[in-house]
Amino acid sequence: MEDVSFRYADRDVLQHVSFSLQMGDMVGLVGPNGAGKSTLLRLMVGLLPLRRGRIYWFGQPLQTFRERWRIGYVPQRAASFMTGFPATAEEVVMMGLVGKVGLLRPLGRRGREKALAALAEVGMADFAGRTIGALSGGQQQRVLIARALVSDPDVLILDEPTVGVDHQAEERFYDLLHRLHRERHLTIIMVSHDLGVISQHMGTIACLNHRLLYFGPSQEFLARQDEVVEAMYGGGMRVVRPALSSCVGQP
């Protein structure tokens, strides 16, 4: 990504953002509300028009990149829209194959086998026939991750996937994420508000508040976190370090 800026009608959301990823990176993207994190992800996957700057996937410009199935994307609060959706977990996962096989081609038995395998990978095989709205928030999130994985992507992008899940579900989520990274050799980009937790689980931290304020190893971030958090949230913030090394910005 080179010099990416984005503006909604009345305000600048992103200003001159540049960074590079290596295959196999685990990147945690953090920043305050309204900092442009979700906008940045939507630009990266082509859901918003790129008007200034350049984004490349696997050496190809985003505008000409056709293998979109190589990027799995779980958008923010996607599970909340599933409550009344009249589809089973298996059917939701099969939707993730459309970008790879085409909208008009039947998915058939092979598509069903891949969907069931993806559900098994995230521990949801026993719920394949359940209506998605009947599942808990944590279970719905796993189904959506399976949908992102079913096309065998190289990159997995998640926008605040742990919002609305309890602590145990969050721990299981991170266990799953590390296993997927290890077994699939995925490049993972994840948005989170929890600086302490994300810095424990991700090897690279990106701090965004319209501009990219830090991009580098999590260990270096931990050594500089007072400085970086002050730059992100303003001079009236301090870092609170409870047990388990989490840090929260407070006025």
C-alpha positions, -999 to 999 in steps of 0.1 A, spaced: 0 0 0 14 34 -11 2 68 -1 -34 59 3 -58 87 13 -96 86 14 -122 113 20 -159 111 26 -180 140 16 -171 163 44 -140 149 61 -107 132 55 -107 96 69 -72 84 58 -42 105 50 -11 92 32 -11 56 46 17 34 34 29 -1 46 40 -35 32 30 -70 44 50 -101 42 34 -135 36 26 -151 69 24 -119 89 -1 -115 117 -10 -78 119 -32 -62 146 -47 -29 134 -57 -6 163 -70 29 168 -98 50 182 -134 50 169 -136 69 136 -99 65 129 -104 49 95 -97 13 104 -128 -2 87 -124 22 58 -89 10 53 -99 -27 52 -128 -19 27 -103 -2 5 -80 -31 7 -107 -56 -5 -121 -33 -31 -154 -24 -15 -146 13 -16 -132 31 -47 -95 38 -44 -91 74 -56 -57 83 -42 -27 60 -37 -20 25 -48 -28 -9 -33 -11 -41 -46 -20 -77 -39 6 -103 -47 24 -78 -69 -7 -68 -89 -26 -35 -87 -59 -38 -69 -78 -25 -99 -66 -54 -121 -63 -81 -94 -88 -108 -104 -81 -136 -78 -102 -120 -51 -109 -154 -36 -73 -153 -23 -85 -128 2 -109 -139 29 -128 -111 46 -150 -110 77 -166 -76 79 -175 -57 111 -206 -69 129 -214 -93 101 -229 -118 126 -255 -92 138 -271 -93 103 -275 -130 104 -302 -132 131 -332 -134 108 -313 -148 77 -331 -179 65 -301 -200 57 -282 -228 74 -246 -226 85 -236 -248 56 -254 -226 31 -238 -195 45 -203 -211 41 -211 -222 6 -216 -185 -4 -179 -180 1 -173 -201 -30 -191 -179 -54 -161 -156 -59 -140 -186 -69 -163 -207 -90 -186 -180 -104 -221 -168 -97 -238 -189 -123 -220 -222 -118 -236 -248 -95 -216 -255 -64 -227 -292 -63 -214 -320 -41 -178 -307 -42 -190 -273 -29 -209 -289 -1 -179 -311 8 -157 -280 10 -182 -261 31 -185 -290 56 -147 -293 58 -144 -255 65 -171 -258 92 -152 -288 107 -120 -267 107 -136 -241 129 -153 -266 152 -188 -261 138 -194 -293 118 -222 -304 142 -241 -272 135 -240 -274 97 -278 -279 94 -287 -252 120 -302 -219 109 -276 -193 113 -299 -171 133 -303 -199 159 -266 -199 168 -248 -178 195 -227 -148 185 -195 -167 189 -208 -196 168 -220 -172 141 -186 -156 140 -170 -191 135 -194 -198 106 -184 -165 90 -147 -173 94 -155 -207 77 -171 -188 49 -140 -167 45 -118 -198 45 -138 -220 22 -122 -206 -9 -87 -214 4 -74 -178 7 -39 -167 13 -50 -137 34 -76 -135 61 -89 -100 70 -111 -96 101 -128 -64 113 -133 -65 151 -143 -102 151 -144 -104 190 -170 -77 195 -200 -90 214 -185 -123 224 -177 -133 260 -142 -139 274 -142 -176 269 -154 -173 233 -127 -147 227 -100 -171 241 -113 -199 218 -112 -174 189 -76 -166 194 -67 -203 197 -85 -209 164 -67 -180 148 -33 -192 158 -41 -227 146 -52 -214 112 -21 -193 109 1 -223 118 -17 -249 96 -27 -228 66 3 -204 67 -22 -175 64 -14 -138 64 -38 -123 90 -49 -87 94 -73 -80 123 -89 -49 137 -92 -47 175 -97 -21 202 -80 -41 228 -43 -30 226 -31 -54 253 -47 -85 240 -39 -78 203 -2 -71 211 1 -104 228 -13 -123 198 -1 -105 168 35 -102 157 30 -68 140 10 -38 153 -4 -10 131 -17 21 149 -40 43 129 -57 76 136 -63 88 101 -25 86 96 -4 56 103 13 64 136 32 31 141 38 0 121 62 -26 134 69 -55 157 46 -60 187 76 -61 211 88 -27 199 52 -14 203 51 -26 239 84 -8 246 70 24 231 33 21 239 30 52 261 44 73 233 23 56 206 -10 56 226 -5 93 234 -1 100 197 -32 80 188 -55 93 215 -41 127 224 -21 141 253 -49 136 279 -46 98 278 -27 75 300 -20 38 297 -35 15 324 -18 -18 329 -39 -43 348 -30 -79 352 -25 -100 321 -6 -71 305 -36 -55 288 -36 -17 284 -65 6 280 -64 43 272 -83 64 297 -88 101 301 
